[in-house]
């Protein structure tokens, strides 16, 4: 299993909207960056991802699961663009802010800290575990 991070502006598509989609999940459409697209092409059913609110909040708020592997993006006219389908699994106990991630030496190499503009990015297993730990202990 691999770990990922999906970024969304909450005023465009929020965690609550993702949760409302239930077991059917939602296509992660609109990605027009080759690196982010390639990350989605590497995903497998059952992979987990953090759901990150960008712009407003700037925090990891939940965990999602990949339920369909990469296929053509239904919102694209160009066949180069793919997307996966994700479903909400659970909210984090406490959101983990970008500010907290940047201040944590254990997350210094995390893509979210180094390449904060990439909309779909990998998360290393040690980063995944540490974010979950922070979520449980953050005040």
C-alpha positions in Angstrom: 0.0 0.0 0.0 1.1 3.5 -0.8 0.2 6.8 0.8 -0.8 10.1 -0.9 -2.0 13.6 -0.2 -4.9 15.2 -2.2 -5.3 18.9 -2.0 -8.5 20.7 -2.5 -9.8 24.2 -1.9 -12.6 23.7 0.5 -14.8 26.4 -1.2 -14.5 24.3 -4.4 -14.7 20.8 -2.9 -14.6 20.3 0.8 -14.0 17.4 3.2 -17.7 17.5 4.0 -18.7 17.2 0.4 -16.3 14.3 0.0 -17.8 12.6 3.0 -21.3 13.2 1.6 -20.4 11.1 -1.5 -20.3 8.0 0.7 -19.2 4.7 -0.5 -19.4 5.7 -4.2 -16.7 8.3 -3.7 -15.8 11.0 -6.2 -13.5 11.3 -9.2 -10.5 13.5 -8.4 -10.9 15.5 -11.6 -9.4 18.7 -12.9 -5.7 17.8 -12.3 -3.7 19.4 -15.2 -0.1 18.9 -13.9 1.9 16.0 -15.3 3.6 15.1 -12.0 0.3 15.0 -10.2 -1.3 13.0 -13.0 1.6 10.5 -12.9 1.1 10.2 -9.1 -2.5 9.2 -9.8 -1.4 6.7 -12.4 0.8 5.1 -9.8 -2.1 4.6 -7.3 -3.7 1.3 -6.6 -7.1 0.4 -5.1 -6.8 0.4 -1.4 -4.0 3.1 -1.2 -4.7 5.7 1.4 -4.4 9.5 1.2 -4.6 12.5 3.4 -7.3 15.1 2.4 -5.8 18.6 2.6 -7.7 21.8 2.6 -5.6 24.3 0.7 -6.0 28.1 0.6 -8.6 28.2 3.4 -7.4 26.4 6.5 -4.3 24.9 5.0 -4.6 21.7 7.0 -4.9 17.9 6.7 -8.4 17.1 7.8 -9.1 13.5 6.8 -8.2 10.2 5.3 -9.4 8.9 1.9 -9.1 5.6 0.1 -8.5 5.0 -3.6 -11.4 3.0 -4.9 -10.8 3.2 -8.6 -7.4 3.3 -10.3 -6.5 5.9 -12.9 -8.8 6.3 -15.9 -9.6 9.2 -18.3 -10.7 12.3 -16.5 -14.4 12.9 -17.4 -13.9 16.7 -17.3 -11.0 16.7 -19.8 -11.3 17.1 -23.5 -7.7 15.9 -23.8 -6.9 12.2 -23.3 -3.6 12.9 -21.6 -5.5 13.7 -18.3 -6.5 10.9 -15.9 -8.0 10.7 -12.5 -8.7 8.3 -9.7 -11.8 7.9 -7.6 -11.5 8.3 -3.8 -13.9 7.9 -0.9 -13.7 9.4 2.6 -12.6 7.0 5.2 -12.4 9.1 8.4 -11.6 12.5 9.7 -8.4 13.1 11.6 -8.9 13.4 15.3 -7.5 16.9 15.0 -6.5 18.6 11.8 -2.7 19.0 11.1 -1.9 22.5 9.8 0.7 23.3 7.2 2.3 25.5 9.8 2.7 22.6 12.2 4.1 20.4 9.4 6.7 23.0 8.4 7.7 23.4 12.0 8.2 19.7 12.6 11.8 18.5 11.8 10.4 14.9 11.1 8.4 16.3 8.2 11.1 18.5 6.6 11.4 16.4 3.5 7.6 15.9 3.1 6.3 16.9 -0.3 3.7 19.1 1.3 6.5 21.1 3.0 8.9 21.1 0.0 6.4 21.3 -3.0 3.4 22.8 -1.5 1.8 23.7 -4.9 1.6 20.1 -6.2 -2.1 19.0 -5.9 -1.5 15.2 -5.7 1.6 14.1 -4.0 3.2 11.0 -2.4 3.6 10.6 1.4 6.3 8.4 2.8 5.2 5.8 5.4 7.1 7.4 8.2 5.5 10.8 7.3 2.1 9.1 7.3 2.6 7.6 10.7 4.0 10.9 12.1 1.0 12.9 10.8 -1.4 10.5 12.5 0.6 10.8 15.7 0.5 14.6 15.6 -3.3 14.4 14.9 -3.8 12.4 18.1 -1.6 14.6 20.3 -2.1 18.1 18.9 -3.8 20.5 21.3 
